[in-house]
Amino acid sequence: MRSARLSLALESGALDLPSQGRIAVYRPRIGDDLSDLPRDRVTVLTGFKPDHDHFAARFAVEPSAPYAAAIVCLPRSREAARGLIARAAAEVSPGGWIAVDGQKTDGIDTALKDLRGRVDLSESLSKAHGKLASFPAGVDLSDWQARPRQVAGFQTLPGIFSADGPDRGSVLLASALPAKLGGKVADLGAGWGFLAVEILKRPGVKKLDLVEAEADALDCARVNVTDPRARFHWADATTWRPETLLDAVVMNPPFHTGREADPALGAAFIRAARRMLAPDGGLWLVANRHLPYDAVLADCFLDFKDVAGDGAFRVIHAIKPRRDALRAKP
């Protein structure tokens, strides 16, 4: 979808590729086709680890501002979108251009409306349920920069999960955790650190690995979690491996890919937890009640049960990880 609008903009002359200099692409997602851009001059900038690793195999990913031009792939959060546009405006040299591209469902109309009156915005190109428009670099949008906020004693940032405070599921899970979790624990999809703080209140915990794919969230966690038992990993929780098998895994896994519900993502977290756990280890999981996790839990553990919950969420404790759980599964 994004590639269709980019191709149209280049073919129609709405965007002219600079003859030299690097072109920054902010926050593209796996599946975005950037082949219309000169591969040797593209720098992909994203803090989401799976996307970062995907594009690192094809493009430069280390920041190298200033840039000759930029494409901002719009995130869903309005504040995060403004912050990303402001970053591009600060990092593209005057004389270059900044294109803003996004789906209608991600708020592109609102973003372009916000830009009008602030910049010399081009007419928008509409295609594939989205829009693309551009403006010349050189305008000061520093008042749009994403800034940390304090919420219930924690630092968060616009655009990260549950930026307005601890989410209901995590609060339920935290209240259900036992006094004794074991010495070696991992928090998968740790976010900005709410569950990690709760885990570290258990005195028997000797080491806690916080595994988080979103760099902005992990940066907040580093501020929020100052206990020396904590270690931080910018990684995809579904592929990360601990140094040794763990006594407990705690998680409130994501279940969306973009706007669409994707239960397979949570299932991948459950399979990853099984691989990480010692034979006598246990998984502590919170999930929305409508998510079909019982089958994968049964595949991965000999025993599991609901230990808490409410009308929307269930807190599950799974034990006795199956050693043969992934016989024919990825």
Kinemage of the C-alpha trace (Angstrom):
@kinemage 1
@onewidth
@group {chain A} dominant
@subgroup {mainchain}
@vectorlist {calphas} color= white
{ca met a 1} P 0.000 0.000 0.000
{ca arg a 2} L 2.745 2.424 0.930
{ca ser a 3} L 4.781 1.455 -2.111
{ca ala a 4} L 1.844 2.234 -4.411
{ca arg a 5} L 1.686 5.819 -3.152
{ca leu a 6} L 5.453 6.229 -3.256
{ca ser a 7} L 5.616 4.931 -6.831
{ca leu a 8} L 2.814 7.288 -7.864
{ca ala a 9} L 4.540 10.267 -6.247
{ca leu a 10} L 7.831 9.531 -8.019
{ca glu a 11} L 6.253 8.729 -11.388
{ca ser a 12} L 4.059 11.834 -11.342
{ca gly a 13} L 6.887 14.147 -10.315
{ca ala a 14} L 5.232 15.021 -7.015
{ca leu a 15} L 8.512 13.875 -5.455
{ca asp a 16} L 11.913 14.236 -7.117
{ca leu a 17} L 14.668 12.080 -5.716
{ca pro a 18} L 17.693 14.165 -4.713
{ca ser a 19} L 20.734 13.543 -6.907
{ca gln a 20} L 22.935 12.983 -3.880
{ca gly a 21} L 22.726 12.622 -0.134
{ca arg a 22} L 20.978 10.084 2.043
{ca ile a 23} L 17.226 9.549 2.171
{ca ala a 24} L 15.787 8.743 5.596
{ca val a 25} L 12.745 6.498 5.959
{ca tyr a 26} L 11.233 6.739 9.431
{ca arg a 27} L 9.322 3.788 10.936
{ca pro a 28} L 8.537 1.602 7.916
{ca arg a 29} L 7.044 -1.800 8.723
{ca ile a 30} L 7.841 -5.268 7.464
{ca gly a 31} L 6.040 -5.556 4.147
{ca asp a 32} L 6.746 -1.981 3.060
{ca asp a 33} L 8.441 -2.047 -0.348
{ca leu a 34} L 11.180 0.613 -0.619
{ca ser a 35} L 12.601 -0.639 -3.915
{ca asp a 36} L 11.710 2.626 -5.722
{ca leu a 37} L 14.384 4.352 -3.643
{ca pro a 38} L 18.147 4.130 -4.346
{ca arg a 39} L 19.159 1.311 -2.027
{ca asp a 40} L 22.699 2.578 -1.492
{ca arg a 41} L 21.446 5.946 -0.212
{ca val a 42} L 18.563 4.880 2.046
{ca thr a 43} L 18.746 4.923 5.844
{ca val a 44} L 15.885 3.174 7.641
{ca leu a 45} L 15.199 4.502 11.137
{ca thr a 46} L 12.941 2.478 13.412
{ca gly a 47} L 12.973 1.493 17.054
{ca phe a 48} L 10.867 -1.660 16.590
{ca lys a 49} L 13.333 -4.551 16.642
{ca pro a 50} L 11.667 -6.946 14.163
{ca asp a 51} L 11.329 -4.120 11.615
{ca his a 52} L 14.871 -2.929 12.336
{ca asp a 53} L 16.330 -6.382 11.754
{ca his a 54} L 14.276 -6.888 8.590
{ca phe a 55} L 15.492 -3.677 6.966
{ca ala a 56} L 19.046 -4.006 8.303
{ca ala a 57} L 19.527 -6.874 5.863
{ca arg a 58} L 18.811 -4.485 2.981
{ca phe a 59} L 19.598 -0.904 4.019
{ca ala a 60} L 21.729 1.188 6.342
{ca val a 61} L 20.049 1.540 9.744
{ca glu a 62} L 22.508 3.673 11.710
{ca pro a 63} L 21.467 7.356 12.048
{ca ser a 64} L 23.486 9.595 9.718
{ca ala a 65} L 21.777 13.009 9.698
{ca pro a 66} L 21.583 15.419 8.022
{ca tyr a 67} L 19.518 13.895 5.208
{ca ala a 68} L 18.708 15.127 1.733
{ca ala a 69} L 15.083 13.957 1.982
{ca ala a 70} L 12.858 11.887 4.233
{ca ile a 71} L 9.716 9.771 4.257
{ca val a 72} L 7.769 9.567 7.495
{ca cys a 73} L 5.662 6.400 7.764
{ca leu a 74} L 2.892 7.545 10.031
{ca pro a 75} L 2.368 5.771 13.373
{ca arg a 76} L -1.131 5.549 14.814
{ca ser a 77} L -0.562 7.816 17.822
{ca arg a 78} L -1.161 11.484 16.962
{ca glu a 79} L 1.496 12.658 19.422
{ca ala a 80} L 3.996 10.085 18.195
{ca ala a 81} L 3.263 11.082 14.585
{ca arg a 82} L 3.911 14.736 15.371
{ca gly a 83} L 7.125 13.804 17.134
{ca leu a 84} L 8.345 11.789 14.163
{ca ile a 85} L 7.531 14.608 11.715
{ca ala a 86} L 9.341 17.064 13.999
{ca arg a 87} L 12.392 14.787 14.065
{ca ala a 88} L 12.436 14.619 10.281
{ca ala a 89} L 12.087 18.408 10.045
{ca ala a 90} L 15.141 18.773 12.294
{ca glu a 91} L 17.242 16.189 10.447
{ca val a 92} L 16.602 17.032 6.772
{ca ser a 93} L 18.733 19.813 5.333
{ca pro a 94} L 16.983 22.941 4.001
{ca gly a 95} L 16.305 22.424 0.322
{ca gly a 96} L 15.261 18.830 0.813
{ca trp a 97} L 11.744 17.511 1.207
{ca ile a 98} L 9.822 15.550 3.813
{ca ala a 99} L 7.018 13.249 2.704
{ca val a 100} L 4.371 12.078 5.166
{ca asp a 101} L 2.622 8.845 4.263
{ca gly a 102} L -0.065 6.853 6.033
{ca gln a 103} L -3.296 4.937 5.931
{ca lys a 104} L -6.598 6.658 6.620
{ca thr a 105} L -7.109 4.280 9.542
{ca asp a 106} L -3.825 5.483 11.053
{ca gly a 107} L -4.851 9.131 11.051
{ca ile a 108} L -3.224 10.512 7.912
{ca asp a 109} L -6.036 13.033 7.392
{ca thr a 110} L -5.536 14.426 10.893
{ca ala a 111} L -1.759 14.578 10.432
{ca leu a 112} L -2.055 16.498 7.169
{ca lys a 113} L -4.632 18.823 8.699
{ca asp a 114} L -2.220 19.499 11.584
{ca leu a 115} L 0.546 20.312 9.102
{ca arg a 116} L -1.467 22.798 7.057
{ca gly a 117} L -0.772 26.259 8.338
{ca arg a 118} L 2.607 25.159 9.698
{ca val a 119} L 4.319 24.197 6.429
{ca asp a 120} L 3.980 24.644 2.677
{ca leu a 121} L 2.191 21.327 2.216
{ca ser a 122} L 1.727 19.843 -1.233
{ca glu a 123} L -1.518 18.444 -2.522
{ca ser a 124} L -2.013 14.939 -1.201
{ca leu a 125} L -1.913 11.851 -3.384
{ca ser a 126} L -4.592 9.303 -2.517
{ca lys a 127} L -4.172 5.613 -3.269
{ca ala a 128} L -4.672 2.258 -1.552
{ca his a 129} L -6.739 3.691 1.307
{ca gly a 130} L -4.090 6.199 2.280
{ca lys a 131} L -2.459 9.501 1.411
{ca leu a 132} L 0.977 10.984 0.843
{ca ala a 133} L 1.927 14.671 0.909
{ca ser a 134} L 5.209 16.523 1.264
{ca phe a 135} L 6.681 19.829 2.377
{ca pro a 136} L 10.075 21.513 2.021
{ca ala a 137} L 12.537 21.161 4.892
{ca gly a 138} L 13.641 24.166 6.873
{ca val a 139} L 10.576 24.765 9.061
{ca asp a 140} L 10.873 24.612 12.851
{ca leu a 141} L 8.487 22.017 14.320
{ca ser a 142} L 10.358 21.570 17.589
{ca asp a 143} L 7.178 22.188 19.600
{ca trp a 144} L 5.908 18.859 18.211
{ca gln a 145} L 8.812 16.835 19.569
{ca ala a 146} L 7.781 13.812 21.631
{ca arg a 147} L 8.629 14.456 25.264
{ca pro a 148} L 8.624 12.094 28.229
{ca arg a 149} L 5.700 12.300 30.623
{ca gln a 150} L 5.266 11.158 34.196
{ca val a 151} L 2.334 8.809 34.852
{ca ala a 152} L 1.723 7.289 38.285
{ca gly a 153} L 5.403 7.703 39.107
{ca phe a 154} L 6.625 6.161 35.846
{ca gln a 155} L 8.134 7.758 32.751
{ca thr a 156} L 6.400 7.012 29.448
{ca leu a 157} L 6.509 8.390 25.896
{ca pro a 158} L 3.770 9.064 23.334
{ca gly a 159} L 3.134 6.114 21.052
{ca ile a 160} L 4.318 3.293 23.289
{ca phe a 161} L 1.839 0.759 24.642
{ca ser a 162} L -0.204 1.973 27.614
{ca ala a 163} L 1.507 5.370 27.636
{ca asp a 164} L -1.237 6.827 29.844
{ca gly a 165} L -0.636 4.440 32.737
{ca pro a 166} L -0.624 0.753 33.692
{ca asp a 167} L -3.133 -1.202 31.613
{ca arg a 168} L -5.874 -3.207 33.300
{ca gly a 169} L -4.465 -6.588 32.332
{ca ser a 170} L -1.023 -5.853 33.737
{ca val a 171} L -2.521 -4.619 37.009
{ca leu a 172} L -4.498 -7.871 37.330
{ca leu a 173} L -1.410 -9.953 36.577
{ca ala a 174} L 0.723 -8.032 39.065
{ca ser a 175} L -1.799 -8.600 41.838
{ca ala a 176} L -1.881 -12.341 41.089
{ca leu a 177} L 1.874 -12.945 41.169
{ca pro a 178} L 2.979 -15.116 44.098
{ca ala a 179} L 5.429 -14.051 46.772
{ca lys a 180} L 7.901 -16.626 45.465
{ca leu a 181} L 8.594 -16.543 41.730
{ca gly a 182} L 12.039 -18.106 41.695
{ca gly a 183} L 15.496 -16.708 41.221
{ca lys a 184} L 15.664 -16.290 37.447
{ca val a 185} L 12.738 -14.499 35.815
{ca ala a 186} L 11.994 -12.885 32.448
{ca asp a 187} L 9.389 -10.253 31.616
{ca leu a 188} L 8.552 -10.737 27.939
{ca gly a 189} L 7.223 -7.625 26.200
{ca ala a 190} L 8.269 -5.631 29.252
{ca gly a 191} L 7.114 -2.264 27.917
{ca trp a 192} L 8.033 0.664 30.143
{ca gly a 193} L 8.540 -1.512 33.192
{ca phe a 194} L 5.353 -1.669 35.278
{ca leu a 195} L 5.367 -5.460 35.661
{ca ala a 196} L 9.125 -5.499 36.176
{ca val a 197} L 8.799 -3.236 39.212
{ca glu a 198} L 6.152 -5.576 40.632
{ca ile a 199} L 8.275 -8.665 39.934
{ca leu a 200} L 11.280 -7.145 41.691
{ca lys a 201} L 9.247 -6.647 44.841
{ca arg a 202} L 9.610 -10.423 45.283
{ca pro a 203} L 12.794 -10.807 47.346
{ca gly a 204} L 13.619 -14.253 45.963
{ca val a 205} L 14.193 -12.857 42.476
{ca lys a 206} L 17.917 -12.766 41.803
{ca lys a 207} L 17.849 -11.743 38.134
{ca leu a 208} L 15.172 -10.255 35.924
{ca asp a 209} L 15.507 -10.022 32.141
{ca leu a 210} L 13.314 -7.323 30.602
{ca val a 211} L 12.778 -8.187 26.932
{ca glu a 212} L 11.149 -5.495 24.804
{ca ala a 213} L 11.054 -4.931 21.039
{ca glu a 214} L 10.197 -1.218 21.122
{ca ala a 215} L 13.300 0.870 21.864
{ca asp a 216} L 11.351 3.870 23.176
{ca ala a 217} L 9.532 1.685 25.701
{ca leu a 218} L 12.776 0.021 26.789
{ca asp a 219} L 14.427 3.431 27.259
{ca cys a 220} L 11.575 4.333 29.611
{ca ala a 221} L 12.012 1.015 31.427
{ca arg a 222} L 15.676 1.836 32.036
{ca val a 223} L 14.536 4.993 33.817
{ca asn a 224} L 11.714 3.316 35.728
{ca val a 225} L 13.519 0.147 36.810
{ca thr a 226} L 16.714 0.968 38.688
{ca asp a 227} L 17.072 -2.289 40.624
{ca pro a 228} L 20.517 -3.828 39.935
{ca arg a 229} L 18.882 -7.239 39.437
{ca ala a 230} L 17.325 -5.983 36.189
{ca arg a 231} L 18.893 -6.505 32.767
{ca phe a 232} L 17.508 -4.944 29.614
{ca his a 233} L 17.287 -6.514 26.161
{ca trp a 234} L 16.163 -4.775 22.970
{ca ala a 235} L 14.902 -7.921 21.278
{ca asp a 236} L 11.992 -9.772 19.732
{ca ala a 237} L 10.629 -11.822 22.629
{ca thr a 238} L 9.606 -14.639 20.289
{ca thr a 239} L 13.216 -15.305 19.291
{ca trp a 240} L 15.225 -14.119 22.324
{ca arg a 241} L 17.069 -16.761 24.349
{ca pro a 242} L 18.128 -16.459 28.019
{ca glu a 243} L 21.612 -17.440 29.136
{ca thr a 244} L 20.173 -20.251 31.277
{ca leu a 245} L 16.711 -21.768 31.673
{ca leu a 246} L 14.362 -19.688 33.802
{ca asp a 247} L 12.271 -20.289 36.902
{ca ala a 248} L 9.439 -18.035 35.742
{ca val a 249} L 8.266 -16.064 32.736
{ca val a 250} L 5.796 -13.224 33.257
{ca met a 251} L 4.044 -11.580 30.333
{ca asn a 252} L 1.196 -9.525 28.996
{ca pro a 253} L 1.829 -10.301 25.319
{ca pro a 254} L 0.672 -8.121 22.431
{ca phe a 255} L -2.063 -9.501 20.224
{ca his a 256} L -2.290 -6.921 17.462
{ca thr a 257} L -0.386 -6.466 14.235
{ca gly a 258} L -1.288 -2.923 13.276
{ca arg a 259} L -5.033 -2.554 13.807
{ca glu a 260} L -5.861 -6.203 13.234
{ca ala a 261} L -6.077 -8.721 16.074
{ca asp a 262} L -3.434 -11.422 15.585
{ca pro a 263} L -3.719 -14.208 18.184
{ca ala a 264} L -0.759 -15.929 16.533
{ca leu a 265} L 1.503 -13.272 18.031
{ca gly a 266} L 0.463 -14.116 21.584
{ca ala a 267} L 0.758 -17.809 20.748
{ca ala a 268} L 4.339 -17.205 19.625
{ca phe a 269} L 5.072 -15.582 22.999
{ca ile a 270} L 3.679 -18.664 24.768
{ca arg a 271} L 5.847 -21.001 22.688
{ca ala a 272} L 8.871 -18.798 23.363
{ca ala a 273} L 8.185 -18.908 27.118
{ca arg a 274} L 8.030 -22.713 27.022
{ca arg a 275} L 11.486 -22.854 25.409
{ca met a 276} L 12.934 -20.568 28.107
{ca leu a 277} L 11.610 -22.353 31.178
{ca ala a 278} L 13.337 -24.922 33.335
{ca pro a 279} L 11.447 -28.222 33.814
{ca asp a 280} L 9.993 -26.970 37.105
{ca gly a 281} L 9.457 -23.410 35.847
{ca gly a 282} L 6.151 -21.661 35.322
{ca leu a 283} L 4.483 -19.125 33.068
{ca trp a 284} L 2.335 -16.271 34.419
{ca leu a 285} L 0.228 -14.818 31.624
{ca val a 286} L -2.604 -12.302 31.320
{ca ala a 287} L -4.779 -12.344 28.212
{ca asn a 288} L -8.081 -11.027 26.943
{ca arg a 289} L -10.774 -13.620 27.450
{ca his a 290} L -11.666 -13.825 23.765
{ca leu a 291} L -8.167 -14.905 22.686
{ca pro a 292} L -7.925 -18.615 21.756
{ca tyr a 293} L -4.820 -19.544 23.748
{ca asp a 294} L -5.953 -22.790 25.384
{ca ala a 295} L -4.816 -24.989 22.489
{ca val a 296} L -1.285 -23.573 22.404
{ca leu a 297} L -1.090 -23.696 26.203
{ca ala a 298} L -2.030 -27.368 26.084
{ca asp a 299} L 0.605 -27.965 23.408
{ca cys a 300} L 3.293 -26.281 25.503
{ca phe a 301} L 2.433 -27.203 29.116
{ca leu a 302} L 1.165 -30.286 30.922
{ca asp a 303} L -0.961 -28.187 33.259
{ca phe a 304} L -2.450 -24.709 33.247
{ca lys a 305} L -5.297 -22.961 35.008
{ca asp a 306} L -6.891 -19.569 35.522
{ca val a 307} L -5.823 -18.067 38.843
{ca ala a 308} L -7.463 -14.631 38.582
{ca gly a 309} L -9.351 -12.410 36.181
{ca asp a 310} L -12.399 -10.298 35.517
{ca gly a 311} L -14.990 -9.937 32.788
{ca ala a 312} L -12.387 -8.967 30.193
{ca phe a 313} L -9.141 -10.667 31.244
{ca arg a 314} L -7.906 -13.978 32.571
{ca val a 315} L -4.667 -14.551 34.463
{ca ile a 316} L -3.206 -17.970 33.698
{ca his a 317} L -0.526 -19.989 35.467
{ca ala a 318} L 1.033 -22.734 33.336
{ca ile a 319} L 3.511 -25.301 34.668
{ca lys a 320} L 5.443 -28.388 33.554
{ca pro a 321} L 6.643 -27.209 30.135
{ca arg a 322} L 6.543 -29.974 27.564
{ca arg a 323} L 9.975 -30.912 26.266
{ca asp a 324} L 8.441 -32.206 23.015
{ca ala a 325} L 6.032 -29.289 22.590
{ca leu a 326} L 7.301 -28.058 19.256
{ca arg a 327} L 7.562 -31.338 17.380
{ca ala a 328} L 5.942 -30.020 14.218
{ca lys a 329} L 5.568 -26.339 15.045
{ca pro a 330} L 7.716 -23.382 13.996
